[in-house]
Amino acid sequence: MKQIRVVDNFGKEYFYPVEQAVAEISIGRSQNNDIILGSKTVSRRHATIKVMGDRILLVNQSANGCMVNGERVDRVREMRLGEAAQIDIYMVSVEGPGAQSGASAPISPVSRSAQVSETGQSIRPAISPTPRPSGPSSQSQPQPTSAPLPKRHSHGRDMGTRELRSNDPEDVRNFLGFLAPDAQPPEPRISLTGTKVEMLPREQRNEIIRFKHQLHEELKERLDLHSFEITDYASPRVVRQVSEKLKELLQIHGHLIPPPFTKEGVFKDLMDDVCGLGAIEDLIKHRKVTEVMVVDREHIYAEMGGKLILTDRFFNDEKAMMTVIERIVIPRGRRIDESTPLVDTRLADGSRVNAVIPPLALKDPCLTIRKFPEDRLGIGDLIKFQSLTPEMGKFLARAVRGRKNIIISGGTGSGKTTLLNVLSSFIGPTERVVTIEDAAELQLQQEHVVSLETKPPNLEGKGAIEIRDLVKNALRMRPDRIVVGECRSGEALDMLQAMNTGHDGSMTTVHSNSPIEAISRLETLVLMSGMELPTRAIREQIANSVNIIVQQSRFSDGSRRVTYISEVVGIDDDGFVHIEDIYRYKQTGIDEKNKVQGYHLATGYLPTFVQEFIVKGLATAEDFF
């Protein structure tokens, strides 16, 4: 009887008997496989081994592939008896009936870094563990043990099959060394006051959930809440009616509130559920919370002071989550249901909202809200936060007033839109500005501003208005400047043409990690427009349209800084867009509080348009460098 031998990179080996002459054994991370490999980088169904008498076939079913004798198997590979295939951190081979634990030399976690098969070929494991320090305790190493893997019944249930997992805490210590934490306790729950909170057991919370549900149902009957429009719940009239009736009900049923919950707490929770945003209402109102991330009903995260924390808030059920999402989405003219399971929109204050519901979200609806500060930030605030220096602020202010086309580049959450809002404050008060966004977030301070927002398709899938349509229409609105919230598709071509055809001083943002990558990103976006333009023509369009690229970055301590201010000079001899850095940020290290340390510096390069600034009376060369 043949058997399949599995060896992990710590030398532990497992055997799976193959009792039939013709058999097909599935291998992967999913519980439905015959052999379960617990590594996260193993695919759900990674491979299948077909045993047909003396023939053995390895069928790869993963994009990650398998390795046999150092060669990648993308489809099918015939294997010899005893020949090993590497799947992530595991070595898998079909052994003859005489193979036993230790008969074929397993990987030793101390003395060897490669496995030698019966053919003499050296097969290196995916991960070579860190050797343990020598000492008295290391004189006798424990021998790897063999754990037979029982056969799975035909209906697919796991009948005691032992899983091979690589998330043991010992692995963390082996690979991280002194960087590894002493222990891996559960992530603490943090209240809005910044203190750790012990969550009550789910059974105890269920008692108050049932009580609030009964009270909510009685409130619906007495006020006929079903007749209200979803946009009515936040109106002062409805809030007053709900508050008065809820106080009456609590006077009647208050004695049924299970401890340790209080009447005041139940009143506030129900008011938030009926008239607000439920469990996240306080997070939205809290001034120090900059982002709210609902993973599922039990896990609601918030960003406070640049740090991500797991809050003590939770939703009662999926219905409560969907109610909150609909209260955000519907007043903005958007829709979310099974046919449109994701949506981008905004709150009344301009905060950005993204919602994803099943079937795209596999567990519970997901909600991400990026808040905008209530107080508009100015260039002085950015200087105080050390995002840039006063000299850099002066340079950018003159560049905006001097009608230079500016692209703000950065990663997600790096502060691109905030910086765009700040720079827009330097636009002249008499200029006509047209802003174009997916979800309106820009808060320009001028009076002569026309704000345009995209429109999703209707129930029949028609009537959608995209950013590209709005950019084309904006050209007919006699704008002095066009500001696009973000270029993420073919509208980049229309934006470049607008910059190059009399709408100087236009601005937009793109996602990229450096000014050079921003140029490559623009090239890609232009190609997405469907126009079959040669690369040289696209680069010339970029070089002729864009004057300045401002790179914004978010660092590990949560701080956001301008890391580059660069000028797009033109096309070099090799046909690439040539960029010169005017200012840079240099990181020097991290202090004992994990705060990023560094400084901004001027490179010494003088932009080609400095003389233009001087002629227009905007600045002198000594102002910046």
C-alpha positions as CSV (number, residue, x, y, z in Angstrom):
1,M,0.0,0.0,0.0
2,K,1.4,3.4,-1.0
3,Q,1.3,6.4,1.2
4,I,1.8,10.2,0.8
5,R,4.5,11.7,3.0
6,V,4.3,15.4,4.0
7,V,7.3,17.1,5.6
8,D,7.1,20.7,6.8
9,N,10.2,23.0,7.1
10,F,10.7,22.1,10.7
11,G,11.2,18.4,9.9
12,K,7.8,17.2,11.2
13,E,6.5,14.5,8.9
14,Y,3.0,13.1,8.3
15,F,1.7,10.1,6.4
16,Y,-1.5,9.6,4.4
17,P,-2.3,6.1,3.3
18,V,-3.4,5.4,-0.3
19,E,-5.5,2.3,0.0
20,Q,-6.6,2.0,-3.6
21,A,-4.6,1.2,-6.7
22,V,-6.3,4.2,-8.5
23,A,-6.8,7.2,-6.3
24,E,-7.1,11.0,-6.5
25,I,-5.9,13.0,-3.5
26,S,-6.6,16.7,-3.2
27,I,-4.2,19.0,-1.3
28,G,-4.9,22.6,-0.2
29,R,-5.9,25.0,2.6
30,S,-9.6,24.3,2.4
31,Q,-11.3,21.9,4.8
32,N,-12.7,20.1,1.8
33,N,-9.3,18.6,0.8
34,D,-8.0,15.2,1.6
35,I,-4.8,16.7,2.9
36,I,-5.1,20.1,4.6
37,L,-2.1,22.4,4.6
38,G,-2.6,25.2,7.0
39,S,-0.3,27.8,5.6
40,K,-2.0,31.0,4.5
41,T,-0.1,31.1,1.2
42,V,-1.3,27.7,0.2
43,S,-4.3,27.9,-2.1
44,R,-7.7,26.6,-1.2
45,R,-7.2,23.8,-3.7
46,H,-3.5,23.9,-4.5
47,A,-2.8,20.6,-6.2
48,T,-4.1,17.0,-6.8
49,I,-2.0,13.8,-6.8
50,K,-3.3,11.1,-9.1
51,V,-2.1,7.6,-8.3
52,M,-2.8,5.1,-11.1
53,G,-1.0,1.9,-10.4
54,D,2.7,2.6,-10.9
55,R,2.1,6.1,-12.5
56,I,2.0,9.2,-10.3
57,L,0.7,12.5,-11.7
58,L,1.0,15.9,-9.9
59,V,-1.7,18.3,-11.2
60,N,-1.2,22.0,-10.2
61,Q,-4.4,23.9,-9.5
62,S,-2.9,27.1,-8.0
63,A,-1.5,30.3,-9.4
64,N,1.3,29.9,-6.9
65,G,2.4,26.7,-8.6
66,C,4.4,23.7,-7.3
67,M,8.1,23.0,-7.5
68,V,9.7,19.6,-8.4
69,N,13.5,19.4,-8.5
70,G,13.7,23.2,-8.7
71,E,11.4,23.3,-11.7
72,R,8.0,25.0,-11.6
73,V,5.0,22.9,-12.4
74,D,2.3,25.0,-14.0
75,R,0.1,22.2,-15.2
76,V,0.8,18.5,-15.0
77,R,4.0,16.7,-14.0
78,E,4.7,12.9,-13.8
79,M,6.6,12.0,-10.7
80,R,8.6,9.0,-9.6
81,L,8.0,7.1,-6.4
82,G,9.7,9.0,-3.6
83,E,10.2,12.1,-5.6
84,A,9.2,15.2,-3.6
85,A,7.1,18.2,-4.7
86,Q,7.4,21.5,-2.9
87,I,4.2,23.2,-2.0
88,D,4.9,26.4,0.0
89,I,6.7,25.2,3.1
90,Y,5.8,21.6,2.6
91,M,7.5,18.7,0.8
92,V,5.0,16.2,-0.6
93,S,6.0,12.8,-2.0
94,V,4.4,9.4,-2.7
95,E,6.3,6.7,-0.9
96,G,6.3,2.9,-1.3
97,P,4.7,0.6,1.3
98,G,8.0,0.2,3.2
99,A,8.5,3.9,4.0
100,Q,8.3,4.8,7.7
101,S,8.9,7.9,9.8
102,G,12.6,8.6,9.6
103,A,13.2,6.1,6.8
104,S,13.7,9.0,4.4
105,A,15.8,11.6,6.0
106,P,13.4,14.5,7.1
107,I,14.4,18.1,7.3
108,S,16.2,18.8,10.6
109,P,15.4,22.2,12.0
110,V,18.9,22.5,13.4
111,S,21.4,20.8,11.3
112,R,20.2,20.9,7.7
113,S,18.7,23.5,5.3
114,A,17.8,21.2,2.5
115,Q,16.0,17.8,2.0
116,V,17.7,15.1,-0.1
117,S,15.3,12.8,-1.9
118,E,16.0,9.2,-2.8
119,T,17.2,10.3,-6.2
120,G,19.9,12.3,-4.7
121,Q,18.5,15.6,-5.9
122,S,18.7,18.5,-3.4
123,I,15.4,20.1,-2.8
124,R,15.5,23.3,-0.7
125,P,12.5,24.0,1.5
126,A,10.5,27.2,1.1
127,I,11.6,28.6,4.5
128,S,14.8,27.7,6.3
129,P,14.2,28.1,10.0
130,T,16.6,30.1,12.2
131,P,18.9,27.7,14.1
132,R,18.4,27.6,17.8
133,P,21.3,28.7,20.0
134,S,23.6,25.9,21.2
135,G,23.7,25.0,24.9
136,P,23.0,22.2,27.2
137,S,19.4,22.0,26.3
138,S,20.3,21.6,22.6
139,Q,22.4,18.5,23.0
140,S,19.4,16.1,22.4
141,Q,17.0,17.2,19.8
142,P,13.5,15.7,19.8
143,Q,12.9,13.4,16.9
144,P,10.2,14.2,14.4
145,T,7.1,12.2,15.0
146,S,4.8,10.6,12.4
147,A,1.1,11.3,12.6
148,P,-1.1,9.1,10.3
149,L,-3.7,11.0,8.5
150,P,-7.0,9.0,8.4
151,K,-9.0,8.6,5.3
152,R,-11.7,11.1,4.6
153,H,-15.2,9.8,4.0
154,S,-16.8,10.3,0.6
155,H,-19.2,13.0,1.8
156,G,-16.2,15.3,2.5
157,R,-16.3,15.6,6.3
158,D,-13.0,15.8,8.1
159,M,-12.8,12.5,10.0
160,G,-9.9,13.4,12.2
161,T,-7.5,14.6,9.6
162,R,-4.7,16.5,11.2
163,E,-4.1,19.9,9.8
164,L,-0.7,21.2,9.0
165,R,-0.5,24.8,10.2
166,S,2.3,27.3,10.1
167,N,0.9,30.0,12.4
168,D,2.3,28.5,15.6
169,P,3.6,31.3,18.0
170,E,6.9,29.5,17.9
171,D,7.2,30.3,14.2
172,V,6.9,34.0,15.0
173,R,9.8,33.8,17.5
174,N,11.9,31.8,15.1
175,F,11.6,34.2,12.2
176,L,11.4,37.5,14.0
177,G,14.0,36.8,16.7
178,F,14.3,39.6,19.2
179,L,11.7,41.6,17.4
180,A,9.0,39.0,18.3
181,P,6.6,40.0,21.1
182,D,6.8,38.0,24.3
183,A,3.2,36.9,23.9
184,Q,0.3,37.3,21.5
185,P,-2.6,38.4,23.7
186,P,-6.0,39.2,22.1
187,E,-6.2,42.7,20.7
188,P,-7.5,45.0,23.4
189,R,-10.7,46.9,23.1
190,I,-10.2,50.7,23.5
191,S,-12.8,53.2,24.5
192,L,-13.0,56.7,23.1
193,T,-11.3,57.9,26.3
194,G,-8.3,55.9,25.4
195,T,-8.7,53.3,28.2
196,K,-8.8,49.5,27.8
197,V,-12.2,48.0,28.2
198,E,-13.2,44.4,29.1
199,M,-16.0,43.3,26.8
200,L,-18.9,41.4,28.4
201,P,-19.5,37.9,27.3
202,R,-21.7,37.5,24.3
203,E,-24.4,35.7,26.3
204,Q,-24.6,38.7,28.7
205,R,-24.7,41.2,25.8
206,N,-27.5,39.2,24.2
207,E,-29.8,40.0,27.2
208,I,-29.6,43.7,26.6
209,I,-29.8,43.2,22.8
210,R,-33.1,41.4,23.3
211,F,-34.4,44.1,25.7
212,K,-33.5,46.9,23.2
213,H,-35.1,45.0,20.4
214,Q,-38.4,44.6,22.3
215,L,-38.3,48.3,23.2
216,H,-37.6,49.3,19.6
217,E,-40.5,47.2,18.3
218,E,-42.9,48.9,20.8
219,L,-41.5,52.3,19.8
220,K,-42.3,51.5,16.1
221,E,-45.9,50.6,16.9
222,R,-46.5,53.7,19.0
223,L,-44.9,56.2,16.6
224,D,-45.6,54.3,13.3
225,L,-41.9,54.6,12.3
226,H,-42.6,52.5,9.2
227,S,-44.4,55.5,7.7
228,F,-41.3,57.7,8.0
229,E,-38.9,58.2,5.1
230,I,-35.3,57.2,5.7
231,T,-34.3,60.9,5.3
232,D,-36.7,61.9,8.1
233,Y,-35.0,60.2,11.0
234,A,-32.4,63.0,11.6
235,S,-35.0,65.8,11.4
236,P,-35.5,67.7,14.7
237,R,-39.2,66.9,14.7
238,V,-38.6,63.1,14.5
239,V,-35.8,63.2,17.1
240,R,-38.0,65.1,19.5
241,Q,-40.9,62.6,19.0
242,V,-38.7,59.6,19.4
243,S,-37.0,61.0,22.5
244,E,-40.2,61.8,24.3
245,K,-41.8,58.4,23.6
246,L,-38.7,56.5,24.4
247,K,-38.5,58.2,27.8
248,E,-42.1,57.1,28.5
249,L,-41.3,53.5,27.6
250,L,-38.2,53.4,29.8
251,Q,-40.3,54.6,32.7
252,I,-42.6,51.7,32.2
253,H,-40.0,49.0,31.4
254,G,-36.9,50.4,33.0
255,H,-36.9,47.8,35.8
256,L,-36.3,45.0,33.2
257,I,-32.9,46.4,32.1
258,P,-30.4,43.7,33.0
259,P,-27.3,44.7,35.0
260,P,-24.8,46.2,34.6
261,F,-26.6,48.3,31.9
262,T,-28.3,51.5,32.9
263,K,-31.4,53.4,31.8
264,E,-29.3,56.3,30.5
265,G,-27.1,54.0,28.4
266,V,-30.1,52.2,26.9
267,F,-31.7,55.5,26.0
268,K,-28.6,56.8,24.2
269,D,-28.1,53.5,22.3
270,L,-31.7,53.4,21.1
271,M,-31.6,57.1,20.1
272,D,-28.5,56.4,18.0
273,D,-30.1,53.3,16.5
274,V,-33.4,55.0,15.6
275,C,-32.2,58.5,14.6
276,G,-28.4,58.2,14.1
277,L,-25.8,55.8,12.8
278,G,-26.1,53.3,15.5
279,A,-22.9,51.9,17.0
280,I,-20.6,54.3,15.0
281,E,-22.5,57.5,15.9
282,D,-20.1,58.5,18.6
283,L,-17.1,57.6,16.4
284,I,-18.4,59.9,13.7
285,K,-18.9,62.8,16.2
286,H,-15.6,62.4,18.0
287,R,-13.1,65.1,16.9
288,K,-10.0,62.9,17.3
289,V,-11.3,60.0,15.2
290,T,-10.1,60.5,11.6
291,E,-11.2,57.2,10.2
292,V,-13.8,54.5,11.0
293,M,-13.5,50.9,9.7
294,V,-16.3,48.4,10.3
295,V,-14.9,44.9,9.5
296,D,-18.0,43.0,10.8
297,R,-20.6,43.4,13.5
298,E,-18.1,42.5,16.3
299,H,-15.0,44.4,15.1
300,I,-15.2,48.2,14.6
301,Y,-11.8,50.0,14.3
302,A,-11.0,53.6,14.5
303,E,-7.9,55.7,13.7
304,M,-7.1,58.1,16.5
305,G,-3.9,60.2,16.5
306,G,-2.6,58.2,13.6
307,K,-3.0,54.9,15.4
308,L,-5.5,52.1,14.6
309,I,-7.4,50.8,17.6
310,L,-10.1,48.2,18.1
311,T,-13.1,50.0,19.7
312,D,-15.5,48.7,22.3
313,R,-18.5,49.2,19.8
314,F,-20.4,46.5,18.1
315,F,-23.5,46.1,16.0
316,N,-26.3,43.8,17.2
317,D,-26.8,42.1,13.8
318,E,-26.5,42.4,10.0
319,K,-29.9,44.2,9.8
320,A,-28.6,47.0,12.1
321,M,-25.5,47.4,9.8
322,M,-27.6,47.6,6.7
323,T,-29.9,50.2,8.2
324,V,-26.8,52.4,9.0
325,I,-25.4,52.0,5.4
326,E,-28.8,52.8,3.8
327,R,-29.1,56.0,6.0
328,I,-25.8,57.1,4.6
329,V,-26.3,56.1,1.0
330,I,-29.9,56.9,0.1
331,P,-30.0,60.6,1.0
332,R,-27.0,61.1,-1.5
333,G,-29.0,59.6,-4.4
334,R,-27.1,56.3,-4.3
335,R,-28.3,52.8,-4.0
336,I,-26.9,49.6,-2.5
337,D,-28.4,46.1,-2.9
338,E,-27.5,42.7,-4.2
339,S,-27.3,44.1,-7.8
340,T,-25.1,47.0,-6.7
341,P,-23.3,45.7,-3.7
342,L,-20.7,48.4,-3.4
343,V,-20.9,52.2,-3.3
344,D,-18.8,55.3,-2.9
345,T,-20.5,58.3,-1.3
346,R,-20.0,60.9,1.4
347,L,-21.6,62.2,4.6
348,A,-23.1,65.7,4.9
349,D,-19.8,67.1,6.2
350,G,-17.9,65.7,3.1
351,S,-16.4,62.7,4.8
352,R,-15.7,59.9,2.4
353,V,-17.7,56.7,2.7
354,N,-17.2,53.3,1.0
355,A,-19.6,50.4,1.7
356,V,-19.5,46.8,0.5
357,I,-22.2,44.3,1.3
358,P,-22.8,40.6,0.6
359,P,-22.3,38.8,-1.8
360,L,-19.0,40.7,-2.3
361,A,-18.4,40.9,1.5
362,L,-18.2,37.3,2.5
363,K,-19.2,37.7,6.2
364,D,-20.9,41.0,7.1
365,P,-21.3,44.4,5.4
366,C,-18.1,46.4,5.5
367,L,-18.0,50.2,6.0
368,T,-15.1,52.6,5.7
369,I,-15.5,56.3,6.6
370,R,-12.6,58.7,6.2
371,K,-13.6,61.8,8.1
372,F,-12.7,65.4,7.2
373,P,-11.7,67.7,10.0
374,E,-14.4,70.1,11.1
375,D,-12.0,73.0,11.0
376,R,-10.5,73.6,7.6
377,L,-6.7,73.2,7.7
378,G,-4.5,76.0,6.3
379,I,-0.9,76.1,5.2
380,G,0.0,77.3,8.7
381,D,-1.4,74.0,10.1
382,L,0.6,71.9,7.7
383,I,3.8,73.8,8.7
384,K,2.9,73.3,12.4
385,F,2.5,69.6,11.8
386,Q,5.9,69.6,10.1
387,S,4.3,68.4,6.8
388,L,6.4,71.0,5.0
389,T,8.6,74.0,5.8
390,P,7.6,77.7,5.5
391,E,9.8,78.0,2.4
392,M,8.0,75.1,0.7
393,G,4.6,76.6,1.6
394,K,5.7,79.9,0.0
395,F,6.8,78.1,-3.1
396,L,3.6,76.2,-3.5
397,A,1.5,79.3,-2.8
398,R,3.3,81.2,-5.6
399,A,3.0,78.2,-7.9
400,V,-0.8,78.1,-7.5
401,R,-1.2,81.9,-7.8
402,G,1.2,81.7,-10.9
403,R,-1.2,79.3,-12.5
404,K,1.1,76.3,-12.6
405,N,-0.6,72.9,-13.3
406,I,-0.1,70.7,-10.2
407,I,-0.5,67.0,-9.6
408,I,-0.6,65.8,-6.0
409,S,0.6,62.2,-5.8
410,G,0.4,59.8,-2.8
411,G,-0.8,56.6,-1.4
412,T,-4.2,55.9,0.1
413,G,-4.8,58.0,3.3
414,S,-1.6,60.1,2.7
415,G,-3.5,63.4,2.8
416,K,-3.8,64.2,-1.0
417,T,-7.3,65.7,-0.8
418,T,-6.4,67.7,2.3
419,L,-3.4,69.2,0.6
420,L,-5.5,69.9,-2.5
421,N,-7.9,71.8,-0.3
422,V,-5.1,73.8,1.3
423,L,-3.5,74.7,-2.1
424,S,-6.9,75.7,-3.5
425,S,-7.0,78.5,-0.9
426,F,-4.3,80.4,-3.0
427,I,-6.5,80.6,-6.1
428,G,-7.5,84.1,-6.9
429,P,-10.9,85.2,-5.7
430,T,-12.0,86.4,-9.1
431,E,-11.3,83.1,-11.0
432,R,-14.0,80.7,-12.0
433,V,-13.2,77.2,-10.7
434,V,-15.0,73.9,-11.7
435,T,-14.5,71.0,-9.4
436,I,-15.2,67.4,-10.5
437,E,-15.4,64.4,-8.1
438,D,-16.8,61.0,-7.7
439,A,-18.1,61.9,-4.2
440,A,-17.9,65.7,-3.4
441,E,-15.2,66.2,-0.8
442,L,-13.4,69.4,-1.8
443,Q,-14.1,72.4,0.2
444,L,-12.9,75.4,-1.8
445,Q,-13.1,78.7,0.0
446,Q,-13.8,80.8,-3.1
447,E,-17.3,82.0,-4.0
448,H,-17.1,81.4,-7.7
449,V,-16.9,77.6,-7.6
450,V,-19.0,75.2,-9.6
451,S,-19.0,71.7,-8.0
452,L,-19.9,68.7,-10.1
453,E,-20.4,65.1,-8.9
454,T,-20.7,61.9,-10.9
455,K,-24.0,60.0,-11.1
456,P,-24.4,56.2,-10.7
457,P,-26.6,54.2,-13.2
458,N,-30.3,53.8,-12.4
459,L,-32.1,50.6,-11.7
460,E,-32.0,49.7,-15.4
461,G,-28.2,50.2,-15.5
462,K,-28.5,53.4,-17.6
463,G,-27.9,57.1,-17.1
464,A,-24.5,56.9,-15.4
465,I,-22.4,60.1,-15.7
466,E,-18.6,59.4,-15.3
467,I,-15.8,61.8,-14.4
468,R,-14.7,61.8,-18.0
469,D,-18.1,63.1,-19.1
470,L,-17.9,65.9,-16.5
471,V,-14.4,66.9,-17.6
472,K,-15.5,67.2,-21.2
473,N,-18.6,69.2,-20.1
474,A,-16.5,71.4,-17.9
475,L,-14.5,72.6,-20.9
476,R,-17.8,74.2,-22.2
477,M,-18.4,76.0,-18.9
478,R,-15.7,78.7,-19.4
479,P,-13.6,77.7,-16.4
480,D,-10.4,79.4,-15.5
481,R,-9.2,76.3,-13.6
482,I,-10.4,72.7,-13.5
483,V,-9.9,70.7,-10.2
484,V,-10.4,67.0,-10.5
485,G,-10.6,65.2,-7.1
486,E,-8.8,62.2,-8.4
487,C,-7.8,60.8,-11.8
488,R,-8.2,57.0,-11.8
489,S,-9.1,56.2,-15.4
490,G,-9.3,57.6,-18.9
491,E,-10.3,61.0,-17.7
492,A,-6.5,61.6,-17.2
493,L,-6.3,62.2,-21.0
494,D,-9.0,64.9,-20.9
495,M,-7.5,66.5,-17.8
496,L,-4.1,66.7,-19.5
497,Q,-5.7,68.2,-22.6
498,A,-7.5,70.8,-20.4
499,M,-4.2,71.7,-18.8
500,N,-2.6,72.2,-22.2
501,T,-5.4,74.2,-23.8
502,G,-5.8,77.4,-21.8
503,H,-6.8,76.1,-18.4
504,D,-3.5,76.8,-16.6
505,G,-3.5,76.4,-12.9
506,S,-5.6,73.2,-12.9
507,M,-5.0,70.6,-10.2
508,T,-5.7,66.9,-9.6
509,T,-4.5,63.9,-7.5
510,V,-3.2,60.4,-8.5
511,H,-2.3,57.3,-6.5
512,S,1.5,56.6,-6.7
513,N,4.5,56.3,-4.4
514,S,6.9,58.8,-6.0
515,P,7.0,61.5,-8.7
516,I,8.5,59.1,-11.2
517,E,5.8,56.6,-10.5
518,A,3.2,59.3,-10.9
519,I,4.4,59.9,-14.5
520,S,4.1,56.1,-15.2
521,R,0.7,56.1,-13.6
522,L,-0.5,58.9,-15.8
523,E,0.7,57.1,-18.9
524,T,-1.3,54.0,-17.8
525,L,-4.4,56.1,-17.1
526,V,-4.2,57.8,-20.5
527,L,-4.0,54.3,-22.2
528,M,-7.2,53.4,-20.3
529,S,-9.0,56.2,-22.3
530,G,-9.2,53.8,-25.3
531,M,-7.2,56.1,-27.5
532,E,-4.4,54.2,-29.2
533,L,-1.7,56.8,-28.7
534,P,2.0,56.1,-29.1
535,T,4.0,56.2,-25.9
536,R,6.1,59.1,-27.1
537,A,2.9,61.2,-27.7
538,I,1.6,60.4,-24.3
539,R,4.8,61.5,-22.6
540,E,5.0,64.7,-24.6
541,Q,1.4,65.5,-23.6
542,I,2.4,64.9,-19.9
543,A,5.6,67.0,-20.2
544,N,3.8,69.9,-21.9
545,S,0.8,69.8,-19.5
546,V,2.1,69.1,-16.0
547,N,4.4,71.7,-14.3
548,I,4.8,70.4,-10.7
549,I,4.3,67.1,-8.9
550,V,3.9,67.2,-5.1
551,Q,4.4,63.9,-3.4
552,Q,2.6,63.3,-0.1
553,S,3.4,60.3,2.1
554,R,2.1,58.7,5.3
555,F,4.7,57.4,7.6
556,S,4.7,54.6,10.2
557,D,3.8,56.8,13.1
558,G,0.8,58.2,11.3
559,S,2.3,61.5,10.3
560,R,1.9,62.9,6.8
561,R,4.5,64.9,5.1
562,V,5.3,66.3,1.7
563,T,8.3,64.2,0.6
564,Y,9.0,65.7,-2.8
565,I,8.2,68.8,-4.8
566,S,9.4,68.2,-8.3
567,E,9.3,70.0,-11.6
568,V,8.4,68.2,-14.9
569,V,11.1,69.7,-17.1
570,G,10.4,67.9,-20.5
571,I,11.5,64.9,-22.5
572,D,15.1,63.7,-22.3
573,D,17.2,62.2,-25.0
574,D,16.0,58.7,-24.3
575,G,12.3,59.7,-24.7
576,F,11.4,59.7,-21.0
577,V,9.8,62.4,-19.0
578,H,12.5,64.3,-17.2
579,I,11.9,65.3,-13.5
580,E,14.0,67.5,-11.3
581,D,13.4,67.6,-7.5
582,I,13.2,71.0,-5.9
583,Y,12.5,69.9,-2.3
584,R,12.9,66.6,-0.6
585,Y,12.3,65.0,2.8
586,K,15.0,62.9,4.2
587,Q,14.2,60.5,7.0
588,T,17.0,60.0,9.5
589,G,15.5,57.4,11.9
590,I,12.9,56.7,14.6
591,D,13.1,58.0,18.2
592,E,12.3,56.0,21.4
593,K,8.6,56.8,21.0
594,N,8.6,55.4,17.4
595,K,8.2,58.9,16.0
596,V,9.7,59.4,12.6
597,Q,12.7,61.8,12.6
598,G,13.9,63.7,9.5
599,Y,14.1,67.0,7.8
600,H,13.2,68.8,4.6
601,L,15.9,70.2,2.3
602,A,16.1,72.2,-0.9
603,T,18.1,70.4,-3.5
604,G,19.6,73.6,-5.0
605,Y,17.8,73.1,-8.3
606,L,16.1,76.3,-9.5
607,P,12.8,75.7,-11.4
608,T,12.7,76.9,-15.0
609,F,9.8,79.2,-14.1
610,V,11.5,81.2,-11.3
611,Q,12.2,84.0,-13.8
612,E,8.5,84.0,-14.7
613,F,7.7,84.4,-11.0
614,I,10.1,87.3,-10.8
615,V,8.7,89.0,-13.9
616,K,5.1,88.7,-12.6
617,G,6.2,90.1,-9.2
618,L,5.2,86.9,-7.3
619,A,8.6,86.3,-5.7
620,T,12.4,86.6,-5.8
621,A,14.8,83.8,-6.0
622,E,15.9,84.4,-2.4
623,D,12.4,83.7,-1.2
624,F,12.7,79.9,-1.4
625,F,16.3,78.7,-1.7
